[in-house]
Amino acid sequence: MSGMGGHKCLQKLLKLSPEIKGVVLNGYSSDGDFSETLSWGAAALLSNPINKNEMVKTVRMALDV
């Protein structure tokens, strides 16, 4: 997504399909306030570094909501 952050990508995806269940991956830090991203419609948010089990659990949770 060169030139487009996760927030902008999520907004574009939700315009195309409002029922989408997006999981946003933050590539920078787990220290930020991500309530804004979740309020925009993200089903979940992951921060790097992540492991496979954490990712699978988060995606499963998002799909089950």
PDBQT receptor file of N, H, CA, C and O in Angstrom, charges set to zero:
ATOM      1  N   MET A   1       0.835  -1.194   0.000  1.00  0.00    +0.000 N 
ATOM      2  CA  MET A   1       0.000   0.000   0.000  1.00  0.00    +0.000 C 
ATOM      3  C   MET A   1       0.873   1.249   0.000  1.00  0.00    +0.000 C 
ATOM      4  O   MET A   1       0.677   2.139   0.827  1.00  0.00    +0.000 OA
ATOM      5  N   SER A   2       1.786   1.321  -0.873  1.00  0.00    +0.000 N 
ATOM      6  H   SER A   2       1.946   0.598  -1.545  1.00  0.00    +0.000 HD
ATOM      7  CA  SER A   2       2.667   2.473  -0.928  1.00  0.00    +0.000 C 
ATOM      8  C   SER A   2       1.856   3.758  -1.045  1.00  0.00    +0.000 C 
ATOM      9  O   SER A   2       1.029   3.908  -1.943  1.00  0.00    +0.000 OA
ATOM     10  N   GLY A   3       2.108   4.674  -0.126  1.00  0.00    +0.000 N 
ATOM     11  H   GLY A   3       2.780   4.552   0.605  1.00  0.00    +0.000 HD
ATOM     12  CA  GLY A   3       1.420   5.958  -0.154  1.00  0.00    +0.000 C 
ATOM     13  C   GLY A   3       0.056   5.966   0.489  1.00  0.00    +0.000 C 
ATOM     14  O   GLY A   3      -0.590   7.013   0.535  1.00  0.00    +0.000 OA
ATOM     15  N   MET A   4      -0.402   4.842   0.985  1.00  0.00    +0.000 N 
ATOM     16  H   MET A   4       0.122   3.991   0.949  1.00  0.00    +0.000 HD
ATOM     17  CA  MET A   4      -1.725   4.784   1.615  1.00  0.00    +0.000 C 
ATOM     18  C   MET A   4      -1.612   4.037   2.937  1.00  0.00    +0.000 C 
ATOM     19  O   MET A   4      -1.245   2.862   2.964  1.00  0.00    +0.000 OA
ATOM     20  N   GLY A   5      -1.925   4.712   4.020  1.00  0.00    +0.000 N 
ATOM     21  H   GLY A   5      -2.224   5.667   3.998  1.00  0.00    +0.000 HD
ATOM     22  CA  GLY A   5      -1.901   4.064   5.321  1.00  0.00    +0.000 C 
ATOM     23  C   GLY A   5      -3.126   3.191   5.540  1.00  0.00    +0.000 C 
ATOM     24  O   GLY A   5      -4.045   3.167   4.721  1.00  0.00    +0.000 OA
ATOM     25  N   GLY A   6      -3.125   2.479   6.653  1.00  0.00    +0.000 N 
ATOM     26  H   GLY A   6      -2.379   2.498   7.318  1.00  0.00    +0.000 HD
ATOM     27  CA  GLY A   6      -4.225   1.582   6.977  1.00  0.00    +0.000 C 
ATOM     28  C   GLY A   6      -5.553   2.283   7.165  1.00  0.00    +0.000 C 
ATOM     29  O   GLY A   6      -6.596   1.738   6.804  1.00  0.00    +0.000 OA
ATOM     30  N   HIS A   7      -5.535   3.501   7.732  1.00  0.00    +0.000 N 
ATOM     31  H   HIS A   7      -4.687   3.944   8.025  1.00  0.00    +0.000 HD
ATOM     32  CA  HIS A   7      -6.782   4.244   7.948  1.00  0.00    +0.000 C 
ATOM     33  C   HIS A   7      -7.443   4.566   6.618  1.00  0.00    +0.000 C 
ATOM     34  O   HIS A   7      -8.643   4.360   6.439  1.00  0.00    +0.000 OA
ATOM     35  N   LYS A   8      -6.632   5.080   5.675  1.00  0.00    +0.000 N 
ATOM     36  H   LYS A   8      -5.657   5.247   5.821  1.00  0.00    +0.000 HD
ATOM     37  CA  LYS A   8      -7.182   5.449   4.372  1.00  0.00    +0.000 C 
ATOM     38  C   LYS A   8      -7.671   4.214   3.615  1.00  0.00    +0.000 C 
ATOM     39  O   LYS A   8      -8.724   4.244   2.978  1.00  0.00    +0.000 OA
ATOM     40  N   CYS A   9      -6.911   3.147   3.690  1.00  0.00    +0.000 N 
ATOM     41  H   CYS A   9      -6.056   3.123   4.208  1.00  0.00    +0.000 HD
ATOM     42  CA  CYS A   9      -7.309   1.894   3.042  1.00  0.00    +0.000 C 
ATOM     43  C   CYS A   9      -8.635   1.390   3.605  1.00  0.00    +0.000 C 
ATOM     44  O   CYS A   9      -9.527   0.999   2.853  1.00  0.00    +0.000 OA
ATOM     45  N   LEU A  10      -8.756   1.402   4.926  1.00  0.00    +0.000 N 
ATOM     46  H   LEU A  10      -8.031   1.720   5.537  1.00  0.00    +0.000 HD
ATOM     47  CA  LEU A  10      -9.998   0.962   5.566  1.00  0.00    +0.000 C 
ATOM     48  C   LEU A  10     -11.178   1.808   5.107  1.00  0.00    +0.000 C 
ATOM     49  O   LEU A  10     -12.243   1.273   4.800  1.00  0.00    +0.000 OA
ATOM     50  N   GLN A  11     -10.999   3.115   5.059  1.00  0.00    +0.000 N 
ATOM     51  H   GLN A  11     -10.133   3.550   5.309  1.00  0.00    +0.000 HD
ATOM     52  CA  GLN A  11     -12.082   3.995   4.611  1.00  0.00    +0.000 C 
ATOM     53  C   GLN A  11     -12.521   3.659   3.188  1.00  0.00    +0.000 C 
ATOM     54  O   GLN A  11     -13.718   3.604   2.904  1.00  0.00    +0.000 OA
ATOM     55  N   LYS A  12     -11.560   3.433   2.294  1.00  0.00    +0.000 N 
ATOM     56  H   LYS A  12     -10.588   3.477   2.525  1.00  0.00    +0.000 HD
ATOM     57  CA  LYS A  12     -11.892   3.103   0.904  1.00  0.00    +0.000 C 
ATOM     58  C   LYS A  12     -12.616   1.756   0.810  1.00  0.00    +0.000 C 
ATOM     59  O   LYS A  12     -13.580   1.611   0.058  1.00  0.00    +0.000 OA
ATOM     60  N   LEU A  13     -12.142   0.776   1.579  1.00  0.00    +0.000 N 
ATOM     61  H   LEU A  13     -11.359   0.893   2.190  1.00  0.00    +0.000 HD
ATOM     62  CA  LEU A  13     -12.786  -0.538   1.564  1.00  0.00    +0.000 C 
ATOM     63  C   LEU A  13     -14.214  -0.463   2.095  1.00  0.00    +0.000 C 
ATOM     64  O   LEU A  13     -15.117  -1.088   1.539  1.00  0.00    +0.000 OA
ATOM     65  N   LEU A  14     -14.422   0.297   3.168  1.00  0.00    +0.000 N 
ATOM     66  H   LEU A  14     -13.688   0.804   3.620  1.00  0.00    +0.000 HD
ATOM     67  CA  LEU A  14     -15.765   0.418   3.744  1.00  0.00    +0.000 C 
ATOM     68  C   LEU A  14     -16.718   1.148   2.806  1.00  0.00    +0.000 C 
ATOM     69  O   LEU A  14     -17.919   0.877   2.819  1.00  0.00    +0.000 OA
ATOM     70  N   LYS A  15     -16.205   2.068   1.991  1.00  0.00    +0.000 N 
ATOM     71  H   LYS A  15     -15.230   2.288   1.980  1.00  0.00    +0.000 HD
ATOM     72  CA  LYS A  15     -17.060   2.728   1.000  1.00  0.00    +0.000 C 
ATOM     73  C   LYS A  15     -17.517   1.733  -0.063  1.00  0.00    +0.000 C 
ATOM     74  O   LYS A  15     -18.649   1.800  -0.542  1.00  0.00    +0.000 OA
ATOM     75  N   LEU A  16     -16.627   0.809  -0.426  1.00  0.00    +0.000 N 
ATOM     76  H   LEU A  16     -15.707   0.755  -0.036  1.00  0.00    +0.000 HD
ATOM     77  CA  LEU A  16     -16.974  -0.205  -1.426  1.00  0.00    +0.000 C 
ATOM     78  C   LEU A  16     -17.920  -1.260  -0.869  1.00  0.00    +0.000 C 
ATOM     79  O   LEU A  16     -18.817  -1.741  -1.562  1.00  0.00    +0.000 OA
ATOM     80  N   SER A  17     -17.701  -1.612   0.402  1.00  0.00    +0.000 N 
ATOM     81  H   SER A  17     -16.972  -1.221   0.965  1.00  0.00    +0.000 HD
ATOM     82  CA  SER A  17     -18.467  -2.687   1.014  1.00  0.00    +0.000 C 
ATOM     83  C   SER A  17     -18.587  -2.432   2.520  1.00  0.00    +0.000 C 
ATOM     84  O   SER A  17     -17.722  -2.859   3.285  1.00  0.00    +0.000 OA
ATOM     85  N   PRO A  18     -19.647  -1.740   2.957  1.00  0.00    +0.000 N 
ATOM     86  CA  PRO A  18     -19.783  -1.351   4.361  1.00  0.00    +0.000 C 
ATOM     87  C   PRO A  18     -19.810  -2.511   5.360  1.00  0.00    +0.000 C 
ATOM     88  O   PRO A  18     -19.549  -2.310   6.546  1.00  0.00    +0.000 OA
ATOM     89  N   GLU A  19     -20.122  -3.710   4.893  1.00  0.00    +0.000 N 
ATOM     90  H   GLU A  19     -20.335  -3.873   3.929  1.00  0.00    +0.000 HD
ATOM     91  CA  GLU A  19     -20.195  -4.849   5.808  1.00  0.00    +0.000 C 
ATOM     92  C   GLU A  19     -18.848  -5.554   5.983  1.00  0.00    +0.000 C 
ATOM     93  O   GLU A  19     -18.763  -6.558   6.690  1.00  0.00    +0.000 OA
ATOM     94  N   ILE A  20     -17.815  -5.044   5.354  1.00  0.00    +0.000 N 
ATOM     95  H   ILE A  20     -17.885  -4.228   4.779  1.00  0.00    +0.000 HD
ATOM     96  CA  ILE A  20     -16.498  -5.678   5.436  1.00  0.00    +0.000 C 
ATOM     97  C   ILE A  20     -15.999  -5.731   6.882  1.00  0.00    +0.000 C 
ATOM     98  O   ILE A  20     -16.274  -4.835   7.681  1.00  0.00    +0.000 OA
ATOM     99  N   LYS A  21     -15.276  -6.777   7.194  1.00  0.00    +0.000 N 
ATOM    100  H   LYS A  21     -15.053  -7.504   6.546  1.00  0.00    +0.000 HD
ATOM    101  CA  LYS A  21     -14.725  -6.960   8.540  1.00  0.00    +0.000 C 
ATOM    102  C   LYS A  21     -13.208  -6.845   8.429  1.00  0.00    +0.000 C 
ATOM    103  O   LYS A  21     -12.502  -7.847   8.318  1.00  0.00    +0.000 OA
ATOM    104  N   GLY A  22     -12.724  -5.614   8.462  1.00  0.00    +0.000 N 
ATOM    105  H   GLY A  22     -13.298  -4.800   8.552  1.00  0.00    +0.000 HD
ATOM    106  CA  GLY A  22     -11.307  -5.357   8.255  1.00  0.00    +0.000 C 
ATOM    107  C   GLY A  22     -10.491  -5.481   9.528  1.00  0.00    +0.000 C 
ATOM    108  O   GLY A  22     -10.895  -5.012  10.592  1.00  0.00    +0.000 OA
ATOM    109  N   VAL A  23      -9.341  -6.117   9.403  1.00  0.00    +0.000 N 
ATOM    110  H   VAL A  23      -9.013  -6.498   8.538  1.00  0.00    +0.000 HD
ATOM    111  CA  VAL A  23      -8.361  -6.174  10.485  1.00  0.00    +0.000 C 
ATOM    112  C   VAL A  23      -7.182  -5.321  10.030  1.00  0.00    +0.000 C 
ATOM    113  O   VAL A  23      -6.560  -5.599   9.005  1.00  0.00    +0.000 OA
ATOM    114  N   VAL A  24      -6.883  -4.286  10.800  1.00  0.00    +0.000 N 
ATOM    115  H   VAL A  24      -7.388  -4.060  11.633  1.00  0.00    +0.000 HD
ATOM    116  CA  VAL A  24      -5.822  -3.356  10.441  1.00  0.00    +0.000 C 
ATOM    117  C   VAL A  24      -4.546  -3.750  11.175  1.00  0.00    +0.000 C 
ATOM    118  O   VAL A  24      -4.562  -4.031  12.373  1.00  0.00    +0.000 OA
ATOM    119  N   LEU A  25      -3.444  -3.764  10.434  1.00  0.00    +0.000 N 
ATOM    120  H   LEU A  25      -3.431  -3.535   9.461  1.00  0.00    +0.000 HD
ATOM    121  CA  LEU A  25      -2.135  -4.061  11.012  1.00  0.00    +0.000 C 
ATOM    122  C   LEU A  25      -1.345  -2.773  11.079  1.00  0.00    +0.000 C 
ATOM    123  O   LEU A  25      -1.087  -2.137  10.057  1.00  0.00    +0.000 OA
ATOM    124  N   ASN A  26      -0.961  -2.389  12.287  1.00  0.00    +0.000 N 
ATOM    125  H   ASN A  26      -1.170  -2.906  13.117  1.00  0.00    +0.000 HD
ATOM    126  CA  ASN A  26      -0.141  -1.211  12.495  1.00  0.00    +0.000 C 
ATOM    127  C   ASN A  26       1.311  -1.645  12.431  1.00  0.00    +0.000 C 
ATOM    128  O   ASN A  26       1.739  -2.480  13.228  1.00  0.00    +0.000 OA
ATOM    129  N   GLY A  27       2.064  -1.105  11.515  1.00  0.00    +0.000 N 
ATOM    130  H   GLY A  27       1.716  -0.427  10.867  1.00  0.00    +0.000 HD
ATOM    131  CA  GLY A  27       3.446  -1.504  11.344  1.00  0.00    +0.000 C 
ATOM    132  C   GLY A  27       4.433  -0.746  12.193  1.00  0.00    +0.000 C 
ATOM    133  O   GLY A  27       5.637  -0.977  12.080  1.00  0.00    +0.000 OA
ATOM    134  N   TYR A  28       3.968   0.149  13.038  1.00  0.00    +0.000 N 
ATOM    135  H   TYR A  28       2.990   0.336  13.130  1.00  0.00    +0.000 HD
ATOM    136  CA  TYR A  28       4.887   1.017  13.752  1.00  0.00    +0.000 C 
ATOM    137  C   TYR A  28       5.050   0.675  15.211  1.00  0.00    +0.000 C 
ATOM    138  O   TYR A  28       6.138   0.280  15.629  1.00  0.00    +0.000 OA
ATOM    139  N   SER A  29       3.996   0.816  16.005  1.00  0.00    +0.000 N 
ATOM    140  H   SER A  29       3.112   1.137  15.665  1.00  0.00    +0.000 HD
ATOM    141  CA  SER A  29       4.149   0.685  17.450  1.00  0.00    +0.000 C 
ATOM    142  C   SER A  29       2.856   0.211  18.073  1.00  0.00    +0.000 C 
ATOM    143  O   SER A  29       1.775   0.454  17.538  1.00  0.00    +0.000 OA
ATOM    144  N   SER A  30       2.964  -0.457  19.189  1.00  0.00    +0.000 N 
ATOM    145  H   SER A  30       3.842  -0.654  19.623  1.00  0.00    +0.000 HD
ATOM    146  CA  SER A  30       1.762  -0.880  19.918  1.00  0.00    +0.000 C 
ATOM    147  C   SER A  30       1.413   0.121  21.013  1.00  0.00    +0.000 C 
ATOM    148  O   SER A  30       0.519  -0.139  21.818  1.00  0.00    +0.000 OA
ATOM    149  N   ASP A  31       2.107   1.271  21.059  1.00  0.00    +0.000 N 
ATOM    150  H   ASP A  31       2.834   1.482  20.405  1.00  0.00    +0.000 HD
ATOM    151  CA  ASP A  31       1.901   2.239  22.121  1.00  0.00    +0.000 C 
ATOM    152  C   ASP A  31       0.850   3.294  21.813  1.00  0.00    +0.000 C 
ATOM    153  O   ASP A  31       0.467   4.047  22.708  1.00  0.00    +0.000 OA
ATOM    154  N   GLY A  32       0.376   3.373  20.584  1.00  0.00    +0.000 N 
ATOM    155  H   GLY A  32       0.687   2.761  19.857  1.00  0.00    +0.000 HD
ATOM    156  CA  GLY A  32      -0.529   4.441  20.194  1.00  0.00    +0.000 C 
ATOM    157  C   GLY A  32      -1.957   4.218  20.662  1.00  0.00    +0.000 C 
ATOM    158  O   GLY A  32      -2.310   3.152  21.166  1.00  0.00    +0.000 OA
ATOM    159  N   ASP A  33      -2.780   5.268  20.477  1.00  0.00    +0.000 N 
ATOM    160  H   ASP A  33      -2.493   6.133  20.068  1.00  0.00    +0.000 HD
ATOM    161  CA  ASP A  33      -4.204   5.183  20.794  1.00  0.00    +0.000 C 
ATOM    162  C   ASP A  33      -4.930   4.793  19.516  1.00  0.00    +0.000 C 
ATOM    163  O   ASP A  33      -5.025   5.595  18.587  1.00  0.00    +0.000 OA
ATOM    164  N   PHE A  34      -5.441   3.570  19.461  1.00  0.00    +0.000 N 
ATOM    165  H   PHE A  34      -5.364   2.918  20.216  1.00  0.00    +0.000 HD
ATOM    166  CA  PHE A  34      -6.041   3.060  18.250  1.00  0.00    +0.000 C 
ATOM    167  C   PHE A  34      -7.565   3.078  18.300  1.00  0.00    +0.000 C 
ATOM    168  O   PHE A  34      -8.217   2.484  17.442  1.00  0.00    +0.000 OA
ATOM    169  N   SER A  35      -8.138   3.750  19.289  1.00  0.00    +0.000 N 
ATOM    170  H   SER A  35      -7.608   4.233  19.987  1.00  0.00    +0.000 HD
ATOM    171  CA  SER A  35      -9.597   3.797  19.393  1.00  0.00    +0.000 C 
ATOM    172  C   SER A  35     -10.201   4.461  18.158  1.00  0.00    +0.000 C 
ATOM    173  O   SER A  35     -11.307   4.107  17.750  1.00  0.00    +0.000 OA
ATOM    174  N   GLU A  36      -9.491   5.417  17.556  1.00  0.00    +0.000 N 
ATOM    175  H   GLU A  36      -8.592   5.704  17.887  1.00  0.00    +0.000 HD
ATOM    176  CA  GLU A  36     -10.000   6.078  16.361  1.00  0.00    +0.000 C 
ATOM    177  C   GLU A  36     -10.115   5.092  15.204  1.00  0.00    +0.000 C 
ATOM    178  O   GLU A  36     -11.117   5.086  14.489  1.00  0.00    +0.000 OA
ATOM    179  N   THR A  37      -9.106   4.270  15.021  1.00  0.00    +0.000 N 
ATOM    180  H   THR A  37      -8.292   4.275  15.602  1.00  0.00    +0.000 HD
ATOM    181  CA  THR A  37      -9.141   3.272  13.948  1.00  0.00    +0.000 C 
ATOM    182  C   THR A  37     -10.305   2.315  14.156  1.00  0.00    +0.000 C 
ATOM    183  O   THR A  37     -11.015   1.984  13.207  1.00  0.00    +0.000 OA
ATOM    184  N   LEU A  38     -10.502   1.873  15.376  1.00  0.00    +0.000 N 
ATOM    185  H   LEU A  38      -9.925   2.141  16.147  1.00  0.00    +0.000 HD
ATOM    186  CA  LEU A  38     -11.618   0.963  15.661  1.00  0.00    +0.000 C 
ATOM    187  C   LEU A  38     -12.954   1.671  15.477  1.00  0.00    +0.000 C 
ATOM    188  O   LEU A  38     -13.916   1.052  15.023  1.00  0.00    +0.000 OA
ATOM    189  N   SER A  39     -13.037   2.951  15.819  1.00  0.00    +0.000 N 
ATOM    190  H   SER A  39     -12.255   3.454  16.188  1.00  0.00    +0.000 HD
ATOM    191  CA  SER A  39     -14.296   3.676  15.666  1.00  0.00    +0.000 C 
ATOM    192  C   SER A  39     -14.644   3.892  14.198  1.00  0.00    +0.000 C 
ATOM    193  O   SER A  39     -15.812   4.101  13.869  1.00  0.00    +0.000 OA
ATOM    194  N   TRP A  40     -13.656   3.844  13.311  1.00  0.00    +0.000 N 
ATOM    195  H   TRP A  40     -12.707   3.674  13.578  1.00  0.00    +0.000 HD
ATOM    196  CA  TRP A  40     -13.909   3.985  11.878  1.00  0.00    +0.000 C 
ATOM    197  C   TRP A  40     -14.491   2.722  11.276  1.00  0.00    +0.000 C 
ATOM    198  O   TRP A  40     -14.968   2.743  10.141  1.00  0.00    +0.000 OA
ATOM    199  N   GLY A  41     -14.459   1.625  12.013  1.00  0.00    +0.000 N 
ATOM    200  H   GLY A  41     -14.071   1.609  12.934  1.00  0.00    +0.000 HD
ATOM    201  CA  GLY A  41     -15.071   0.406  11.507  1.00  0.00    +0.000 C 
ATOM    202  C   GLY A  41     -14.162  -0.791  11.418  1.00  0.00    +0.000 C 
ATOM    203  O   GLY A  41     -14.577  -1.838  10.920  1.00  0.00    +0.000 OA
ATOM    204  N   ALA A  42     -12.933  -0.675  11.883  1.00  0.00    +0.000 N 
ATOM    205  H   ALA A  42     -12.596   0.176  12.288  1.00  0.00    +0.000 HD
ATOM    206  CA  ALA A  42     -12.056  -1.847  11.876  1.00  0.00    +0.000 C 
ATOM    207  C   ALA A  42     -12.599  -2.864  12.866  1.00  0.00    +0.000 C 
ATOM    208  O   ALA A  42     -12.997  -2.512  13.977  1.00  0.00    +0.000 OA
ATOM    209  N   ALA A  43     -12.613  -4.122  12.459  1.00  0.00    +0.000 N 
ATOM    210  H   ALA A  43     -12.289  -4.408  11.557  1.00  0.00    +0.000 HD
ATOM    211  CA  ALA A  43     -13.085  -5.181  13.350  1.00  0.00    +0.000 C 
ATOM    212  C   ALA A  43     -12.061  -5.475  14.437  1.00  0.00    +0.000 C 
ATOM    213  O   ALA A  43     -12.419  -5.888  15.541  1.00  0.00    +0.000 OA
ATOM    214  N   ALA A  44     -10.785  -5.263  14.124  1.00  0.00    +0.000 N 
ATOM    215  H   ALA A  44     -10.494  -4.928  13.228  1.00  0.00    +0.000 HD
ATOM    216  CA  ALA A  44      -9.712  -5.512  15.089  1.00  0.00    +0.000 C 
ATOM    217  C   ALA A  44      -8.453  -4.810  14.611  1.00  0.00    +0.000 C 
ATOM    218  O   ALA A  44      -8.354  -4.382  13.461  1.00  0.00    +0.000 OA
ATOM    219  N   LEU A  45      -7.513  -4.706  15.504  1.00  0.00    +0.000 N 
ATOM    220  H   LEU A  45      -7.594  -5.054  16.438  1.00  0.00    +0.000 HD
ATOM    221  CA  LEU A  45      -6.250  -4.057  15.195  1.00  0.00    +0.000 C 
ATOM    222  C   LEU A  45      -5.108  -4.882  15.744  1.00  0.00    +0.000 C 
ATOM    223  O   LEU A  45      -5.136  -5.303  16.901  1.00  0.00    +0.000 OA
ATOM    224  N   LEU A  46      -4.105  -5.114  14.917  1.00  0.00    +0.000 N 
ATOM    225  H   LEU A  46      -4.082  -4.772  13.977  1.00  0.00    +0.000 HD
ATOM    226  CA  LEU A  46      -2.903  -5.830  15.331  1.00  0.00    +0.000 C 
ATOM    227  C   LEU A  46      -1.714  -4.889  15.207  1.00  0.00    +0.000 C 
ATOM    228  O   LEU A  46      -1.701  -4.009  14.347  1.00  0.00    +0.000 OA
ATOM    229  N   SER A  47      -0.724  -5.072  16.059  1.00  0.00    +0.000 N 
ATOM    230  H   SER A  47      -0.735  -5.787  16.757  1.00  0.00    +0.000 HD
ATOM    231  CA  SER A  47       0.498  -4.283  15.982  1.00  0.00    +0.000 C 
ATOM    232  C   SER A  47       1.692  -5.204  15.792  1.00  0.00    +0.000 C 
ATOM    233  O   SER A  47       1.749  -6.297  16.355  1.00  0.00    +0.000 OA
ATOM    234  N   ASN A  48       2.636  -4.747  14.996  1.00  0.00    +0.000 N 
ATOM    235  H   ASN A  48       2.590  -3.859  14.538  1.00  0.00    +0.000 HD
ATOM    236  CA  ASN A  48       3.881  -5.498  14.815  1.00  0.00    +0.000 C 
ATOM    237  C   ASN A  48       4.734  -5.411  16.062  1.00  0.00    +0.000 C 
ATOM    238  O   ASN A  48       4.675  -4.398  16.759  1.00  0.00    +0.000 OA
ATOM    239  N   PRO A  49       5.497  -6.390  16.366  1.00  0.00    +0.000 N 
ATOM    240  CA  PRO A  49       5.546  -7.681  15.676  1.00  0.00    +0.000 C 
ATOM    241  C   PRO A  49       4.403  -8.575  16.139  1.00  0.00    +0.000 C 
ATOM    242  O   PRO A  49       4.019  -8.545  17.308  1.00  0.00    +0.000 OA
ATOM    243  N   ILE A  50       3.867  -9.359  15.233  1.00  0.00    +0.000 N 
ATOM    244  H   ILE A  50       4.179  -9.383  14.283  1.00  0.00    +0.000 HD
ATOM    245  CA  ILE A  50       2.809 -10.303  15.586  1.00  0.00    +0.000 C 
ATOM    246  C   ILE A  50       3.283 -11.699  15.272  1.00  0.00    +0.000 C 
ATOM    247  O   ILE A  50       4.203 -11.897  14.478  1.00  0.00    +0.000 OA
ATOM    248  N   ASN A  51       2.643 -12.667  15.906  1.00  0.00    +0.000 N 
ATOM    249  H   ASN A  51       1.895 -12.505  16.550  1.00  0.00    +0.000 HD
ATOM    250  CA  ASN A  51       2.956 -14.047  15.561  1.00  0.00    +0.000 C 
ATOM    251  C   ASN A  51       1.735 -14.675  14.898  1.00  0.00    +0.000 C 
ATOM    252  O   ASN A  51       0.631 -14.136  14.969  1.00  0.00    +0.000 OA
ATOM    253  N   LYS A  52       1.941 -15.793  14.268  1.00  0.00    +0.000 N 
ATOM    254  H   LYS A  52       2.838 -16.231  14.210  1.00  0.00    +0.000 HD
ATOM    255  CA  LYS A  52       0.887 -16.452  13.496  1.00  0.00    +0.000 C 
ATOM    256  C   LYS A  52      -0.330 -16.767  14.349  1.00  0.00    +0.000 C 
ATOM    257  O   LYS A  52      -1.458 -16.550  13.906  1.00  0.00    +0.000 OA
ATOM    258  N   ASN A  53      -0.131 -17.274  15.565  1.00  0.00    +0.000 N 
ATOM    259  H   ASN A  53       0.786 -17.450  15.925  1.00  0.00    +0.000 HD
ATOM    260  CA  ASN A  53      -1.268 -17.636  16.429  1.00  0.00    +0.000 C 
ATOM    261  C   ASN A  53      -2.100 -16.415  16.802  1.00  0.00    +0.000 C 
ATOM    262  O   ASN A  53      -3.329 -16.479  16.828  1.00  0.00    +0.000 OA
ATOM    263  N   GLU A  54      -1.431 -15.309  17.090  1.00  0.00    +0.000 N 
ATOM    264  H   GLU A  54      -0.432 -15.257  17.069  1.00  0.00    +0.000 HD
ATOM    265  CA  GLU A  54      -2.153 -14.077  17.425  1.00  0.00    +0.000 C 
ATOM    266  C   GLU A  54      -2.973 -13.607  16.230  1.00  0.00    +0.000 C 
ATOM    267  O   GLU A  54      -4.124 -13.198  16.384  1.00  0.00    +0.000 OA
ATOM    268  N   MET A  55      -2.382 -13.665  15.042  1.00  0.00    +0.000 N 
ATOM    269  H   MET A  55      -1.447 -13.997  14.917  1.00  0.00    +0.000 HD
ATOM    270  CA  MET A  55      -3.085 -13.241  13.844  1.00  0.00    +0.000 C 
ATOM    271  C   MET A  55      -4.296 -14.125  13.572  1.00  0.00    +0.000 C 
ATOM    272  O   MET A  55      -5.375 -13.620  13.261  1.00  0.00    +0.000 OA
ATOM    273  N   VAL A  56      -4.127 -15.426  13.685  1.00  0.00    +0.000 N 
ATOM    274  H   VAL A  56      -3.250 -15.836  13.937  1.00  0.00    +0.000 HD
ATOM    275  CA  VAL A  56      -5.235 -16.358  13.433  1.00  0.00    +0.000 C 
ATOM    276  C   VAL A  56      -6.378 -16.114  14.422  1.00  0.00    +0.000 C 
ATOM    277  O   VAL A  56      -7.542 -16.078  14.024  1.00  0.00    +0.000 OA
ATOM    278  N   LYS A  57      -6.058 -15.949  15.694  1.00  0.00    +0.000 N 
ATOM    279  H   LYS A  57      -5.113 -15.978  16.018  1.00  0.00    +0.000 HD
ATOM    280  CA  LYS A  57      -7.102 -15.691  16.706  1.00  0.00    +0.000 C 
ATOM    281  C   LYS A  57      -7.848 -14.403  16.408  1.00  0.00    +0.000 C 
ATOM    282  O   LYS A  57      -9.072 -14.350  16.524  1.00  0.00    +0.000 OA
ATOM    283  N   THR A  58      -7.119 -13.369  16.026  1.00  0.00    +0.000 N 
ATOM    284  H   THR A  58      -6.124 -13.412  15.932  1.00  0.00    +0.000 HD
ATOM    285  CA  THR A  58      -7.736 -12.066  15.754  1.00  0.00    +0.000 C 
ATOM    286  C   THR A  58      -8.644 -12.122  14.528  1.00  0.00    +0.000 C 
ATOM    287  O   THR A  58      -9.750 -11.583  14.553  1.00  0.00    +0.000 OA
ATOM    288  N   VAL A  59      -8.191 -12.761  13.471  1.00  0.00    +0.000 N 
ATOM    289  H   VAL A  59      -7.292 -13.198  13.451  1.00  0.00    +0.000 HD
ATOM    290  CA  VAL A  59      -9.018 -12.897  12.269  1.00  0.00    +0.000 C 
ATOM    291  C   VAL A  59     -10.252 -13.730  12.569  1.00  0.00    +0.000 C 
ATOM    292  O   VAL A  59     -11.345 -13.392  12.113  1.00  0.00    +0.000 OA
ATOM    293  N   ARG A  60     -10.105 -14.798  13.318  1.00  0.00    +0.000 N 
ATOM    294  H   ARG A  60      -9.218 -15.072  13.689  1.00  0.00    +0.000 HD
ATOM    295  CA  ARG A  60     -11.251 -15.636  13.684  1.00  0.00    +0.000 C 
ATOM    296  C   ARG A  60     -12.262 -14.823  14.484  1.00  0.00    +0.000 C 
ATOM    297  O   ARG A  60     -13.465 -14.908  14.234  1.00  0.00    +0.000 OA
ATOM    298  N   MET A  61     -11.779 -14.033  15.448  1.00  0.00    +0.000 N 
ATOM    299  H   MET A  61     -10.802 -13.965  15.651  1.00  0.00    +0.000 HD
ATOM    300  CA  MET A  61     -12.656 -13.197  16.263  1.00  0.00    +0.000 C 
ATOM    301  C   MET A  61     -13.412 -12.206  15.382  1.00  0.00    +0.000 C 
ATOM    302  O   MET A  61     -14.616 -12.009  15.550  1.00  0.00    +0.000 OA
ATOM    303  N   ALA A  62     -12.699 -11.582  14.441  1.00  0.00    +0.000 N 
ATOM    304  H   ALA A  62     -11.722 -11.742  14.304  1.00  0.00    +0.000 HD
ATOM    305  CA  ALA A  62     -13.337 -10.600  13.552  1.00  0.00    +0.000 C 
ATOM    306  C   ALA A  62     -14.423 -11.245  12.697  1.00  0.00    +0.000 C 
ATOM    307  O   ALA A  62     -15.484 -10.656  12.493  1.00  0.00    +0.000 OA
ATOM    308  N   LEU A  63     -14.166 -12.443  12.201  1.00  0.00    +0.000 N 
ATOM    309  H   LEU A  63     -13.304 -12.922  12.367  1.00  0.00    +0.000 HD
ATOM    310  CA  LEU A  63     -15.146 -13.125  11.362  1.00  0.00    +0.000 C 
ATOM    311  C   LEU A  63     -16.371 -13.582  12.169  1.00  0.00    +0.000 C 
ATOM    312  O   LEU A  63     -17.470 -13.681  11.623  1.00  0.00    +0.000 OA
ATOM    313  N   ASP A  64     -16.185 -13.855  13.443  1.00  0.00    +0.000 N 
ATOM    314  H   ASP A  64     -15.292 -13.774  13.886  1.00  0.00    +0.000 HD
ATOM    315  CA  ASP A  64     -17.281 -14.333  14.280  1.00  0.00    +0.000 C 
ATOM    316  C   ASP A  64     -18.186 -13.235  14.795  1.00  0.00    +0.000 C 
ATOM    317  O   ASP A  64     -19.277 -13.506  15.296  1.00  0.00    +0.000 OA
ATOM    318  N   VAL A  65     -17.737 -11.991  14.675  1.00  0.00    +0.000 N 
ATOM    319  H   VAL A  65     -16.851 -11.771  14.268  1.00  0.00    +0.000 HD
ATOM    320  CA  VAL A  65     -18.540 -10.859  15.195  1.00  0.00    +0.000 C 
ATOM    321  C   VAL A  65     -19.696 -10.586  14.276  1.00  0.00    +0.000 C 
ATOM    322  O   VAL A  65     -20.487  -9.678  14.532  1.00  0.00    +0.000 OA
TER     323      VAL A  65
